[in-house]
Every structure is written in structure tokens, then in C-alpha cells.
Amino acid sequence: MQQPIIGIPCDVKQIGLFPFHAVGEKYITAAVGGAGGIAILIPSLGDAAQLRAIVDMVDGVLLPGSPSNVEPHHYQGAPSREGTLHDVARDATTLPLIDMLIQEGVPLLGICRGFQEINVVLGGELHQHVQEQAGLNDHREPDTTDLDHMYGPAHPVTLAAGGLLHGWLGCDSVMVNSIHQQGIKRLALGLEVEALAEDGLVEAYRVAAAKSFAFAVQWHPEWKYWDNKVSQAILKAFGDACRERRMRRNQ
């Protein structure tokens, strides 16, 4: 059976004088090695005709994390503070793309920003600064240049009984990394919680009525996924759904 095609939307980054469309290598590696797919990068052009063609082409989409934040007007949030990094082109691409993928039943995995994007598309809201909210912890990464420390286990999450994660892993809690400042303020209708942090912040969910795999996590399972059973389980389930779609399309 042919490997499934997994699309990964790009960030738009300014490098020197020119804008570049880019995806972190770790997401590409996870899509290829962890999910077993052929990765293609989706340029963030915000073009509806391009998006329609992409939906018809891919067997799944991995929405990657990013240093940028979803612009708050998409969820009726207050204007961002000065200096906040946004990516207007990515918002114009991923937000309509997510809606199309869910409607078409294309497997979807959201990571970090991708987790936040799906919630926004379905009508949820975000905290822009989780660490400033009463009762919530500081979920930002440690101040270090040591990537293994930065992406190391940071806090436990409790898995929802009867959820996908609970079924894949056969346990009640796992340790995850934590590298985010934004977080879910209000979970969109239609999303079912899969994992909660100790402070009650939603860390994973699934799209309950999705026609296929539609799952997202706030942490980063792509980082050295081969050393982490939680990451392996998530990527395998995503890859299996992509392979199933590929097989149906080839019949």
C-alpha cells in the first residue's frame, strides 16, 4: 500500500529581505517517521482554490506549533500586546482549511498552535497569557538553550476515562512537556476533553462528531517521538487514519 500523503501548513517567516514559507523539521520528521507518511508542505497563501485542491490531494494534515499566535479577533479576544508575533497568512490558510478538513473527514492532528487553531475555528476562545490567569500555572518553557531540558517532562496530565488517549495508553495520567503561553479559555462545542493539566487547563481533545481522526494536543509529541510512548501512540493513530483514507481513495 502506498504511504499516505500528510500535508503540513507553513508559517510565513521573514528571512533577510524576503518572506519564506517554512515548517520546523521536527514536524516533518514526525509525519514521516512517526506517522509513516509522505510529508508535503502547504504554503500559507490563503487561497480558497488552492485549499480545495489540497484537501482533495492529502490523506491527512498535521497542524504544527509555531512561535506565532492566532490573531485574537478570530475569537473575539482583546487586541494583542505590542510585540506579539502573529502570522496573518497562516491564519488565512489554516483556519478555513481546518473547517474543510473536518467537513470532508480528512484525518487531522493539531499540535500547540494547531490545537489552538481548531478550538478557534469551532467557536472556542483562548487565554493569551495563561500564567496571568488566577488558578492557572505557568506553562511556558524553562529559560534554557538546552533543547532536551526545554522539551523535557514538565507536568502530568490526567487522561479522560473512555477517551482515545486512555485507550491507547492504558493508564490514567502521563507526563508531558510544556512550551506555550496561550491556552484554552473556553472549549468549543463539539470538542471532547482527552486530557487535563493539574490546574484544569485542557491539554488534549478530540472532535467528537468528526467523520475521521480529529485530535489535538497542547504539548509537543513531535519532539524525539521515538523515545516517548505517548508520542508514538498519538502519531501511530494519526498515521493509521491517514492510511485508511489512502486505502479508501485507492479502491
N, C-alpha and C positions, 0 to 999 in steps of 0.2 A: 504494500500500500504506500502511496506517495505520502511524504511528510506534509503536514498541514502548513498553510501559509498564515503566519501570525504578523499582523500589522502593529507597528509601534508609532504613535504620533510623536512628532518632533517638537522640541522647543525652538524658538527663534532667538538666536544669540548674536550679539554684535561682536565680531572679531576684527579688530582694526577698523577699516573704513566700511566693511561690508557685513550685511546680515547673513548668518548661516543657519541652516536647519540641522539640528543635532539631537542625538539621543545618547545618554550615558551607556558606555559599553556594558556595564553590569546588567542592564535590562535586556540587551541583545543576547548576552551570554545566557541569561536565564530562559529566554524564549527558545533558544536553540538547544542548550544542554539540559535545562530543567524540564521544559515543556515538550521538547523533541520536535520543534517546528523549524520552518524556514522563515527567518525574520526579514521583513521588508519595512523600510522606514516611510512613514506617511508625512509628507511635507505639510506644514501648517499654512495653508493658503486660504482657508475659509471659503472655498469654492464649492457650492452645493452640487454641481455636476460632477466634480472630482470625487466628492464624498460618496455619491451614489455609485460610482464606478468602483470605489474602494470596498464598499460594503459587498458588492457583487463578487469581488475578487478574493477577499480574505476568508479564512476559516476560523479566525479569532482575532481579537485585538487586546493587546496589553497596554493599559494606560499607565505610563511611568510617573514616578515622582519628579520633582523639579524644584529649583530654588525659588521659582516664581509662585505667586498666589493668584487664585481666581479673583478677578475684579469683583468687589463687593456689590456692585449694582446688580449683578446677576442673581443675588439672593436678598436684595433689599437691605443690605448691610450699610453701616455708616462708611463714609469715604475713608480710604486707607490713609495711614500716616505718611508723612513725607518720607521719601526714600524707600518705600515698599516696592519690591520688584514685581512687576506684572508682565504678562505676555498676552497682549491683545490678540495676536494671530493664533496662538494656541487655543485661547478661549473660543474664538470664532470657528475653530475647526473641531475641537473635541466635544464641545457642548452639543452642537447639532448631531455630531457623529454618534454620540452615546445614545441619543434618542432613537436614531435609525437602527443601531445595533440591537437594542432591546426589542424594538418592534419586529425586526427581522429574525430574532432568535439566534444571533451570531454570538458565540461564546465571548465573554468579556471578563477581564481581570483588571481591577483597579488597584494601584499601589500609591500610597501617600497622596500626592496631588490628585491622582486618578480616583482615589477613594473619595476625596472631597468633591471632585467634579460630578461624579454620579449622583451624590446626595443633592447637589445644587440643581442638576438637571431635573430631578424628580420632585423638586419643590422644597428641599430642606434648607437649613441655614447653617452658617459657620461662625465659630468664635475666631476672631483674628489674632487674639493673643491669649491662648489658653491659660498661661501661667499667671495672668492677671485676674482670672475669674475665681470668686470665692468658692472654696471647696475643691478646686481642681489643682492638680500638681503641675510642676514644670516638666513638660515633655520634650524640651529642646535637647539637642545633642550636647555632650560634655565638651568643654573648651579644650580641644586637643587636635593635633595633626596626625595622631596615630589612628589610622582608619579601623584597625581591629578593635581598638578601645571605643571609638565613635559608634561603630555598628555592633558593639557587644551587647549582651543581655542587659536590659535596663530596668524592667519591671515585669511582674506577672500579669497575665490576663486570664480571666475566668471564662471558660467556654460554655456557651448555652447548651443545656441538655437537649438532645434531639437535633442539634444543629449539624451542619456539614463538618465543621472542624472537629466537633466532639466525636462524630462518627469516623472520620479519617484517622484520628489520633488515639481514640480510646482512653482519654484522660480528661480531667476536669479543669486543668489550668496548665499554661505553658509560659515560659519566659520569652519576651520579645525585645527588640531594640526600640529606640525612641528618638526620632530625629524630626520633630515637627513643632511648629508654633501654632498653626491653625488646627482646629478640631471641630467636631460636630457639636453645634449648639442645639439644633433641632433635627432629628432624624426624619427624612422624608417618608410620607405614607407609602406603603408598599415595600419598605425595606425591613428585613427581619434581623435583629441583632444576633451576631455569631460569637462575639467576644467583647468583654468589658474590662477596662483597667480598674485598678483598686479604687480610684476616685470616681468611678461611674462613667468615665468618658468612653464612648463607643469606639472600639478598636477594629472591629470587623463586622460585616453584614453581608447578606445576600439579597438579591432582588426576588422577592417571594413568588411573584407570578410570572417570572421570566420563562420563555419558551426553551431556553437552554441555560448553560452555566453563566451566571452573572454574579460575581463575588468580588469583594474588595476588602483590603486591609489598610490600616493606617501606618503600620510598620513597614519594614523593608525586607521581604523574603528573598529578594534577588541577590542580596549580599552573601557571597560564599554559600549559596544554596546547597551545595554538595555536602556541607558539614552540618546541616540543620534539618532534622526530620520534619519539622513543621513546614519549612520552606519547600522541602521535597514533596510533601503531601499536597500542598496548595498547587504547585506547578504541575504535578502529575495529573491532578484532577482537571486543571485547565487544559493541559495537553490532550488528555483523553477526550474531552468535549470537542476540542478542535479536530481531532482525528475522526470522531464520529461524524461531524459535519462534513469533513472532507469525503468520507466514505459515502455518505448520502448523496453528495453532489456528483460523485462519480458513477452512481448507479444508473 
